[in-house]
């Protein structure tokens, strides 16, 4: 939880600075790229979380991967590395996107499913999310086969977990507690 708070603070500071420098759109694009790149690359995730690999190596690797990014984004990477918080990069990127969408008056709904949503189902989910939130919402679909089935819906800091994996874990806890 403290990591989440730290990620929010880094994201807010980055957004404030980006707005001040009139580069919030470019940094938002960079953060989406960072989030997508890290989530799709298992080796990069392992590099970021490895306690064995030195921060300087992590910093140089990320600077090389994201060399086309805005200076504010590169500054964030350097700051996270210098503060030994580089493992928060993906979470900071996600929190930045949420903060940026809120600033623009939009919410972002992240739907995690085991398989990609069809266009028809995506429309239904988006309509329901708009009804629940009462505002302008954009929908992103993330694929995670480990949830087995169902979905996990996340809007801002609220999360609804209707995944099969969660239901199985709940049953396991209930059986364990009843013994």
Steps between C-alpha positions, in 0.01 A plus 500: 500500500783740576637422153167607355513826693855560384399430140212748527735766636753451222218502242346822637837675514576393144158616378535837675840553344379386157203740515733782604726426201197452268604143420226302678369345174845379395577363847160324503593333172837402650335358813264290290802372308691425823202319654440293187868419445558386859179296519578319172864421580568246776878551486456873555270436798762268649773757439302770681423286805834318529694593814819356345518735200647841583287810464747649253448205263121532535520875437720459191279223360182705543664812358597299192156343457315830545759730338235658275295609802452853628765639736245502783446125458875436492534720808241288680692183412821656632331620819345159567838333442686749720245449780519120461131488402540393137281195569206745527537621139203310357273594790606865478422496128155353566429753777615784272253388232218494756592846634526641148160360402345646816657836423338487155168405659512137394533180696679195371352157559740207484333167428722197547377183332644161412419553130456820295158666516288488187383834358140434608600406854732799521206730411284342770772531765570861403129587518470343846817671625374839374169436677677415827754783493271766359779661301714468194687170505742327266550124511825304480509122478795320657551128441609284795449126453572433869151623598364190319165660415268783595641850530660758726364853456702792633389864485745730673557354846185284498528136399237231443646150473266250336775269380491122531842508666365731773197278557724193527724679752193598703382137507848386602505751790154389613599133497824573682323706768231237557750224578 
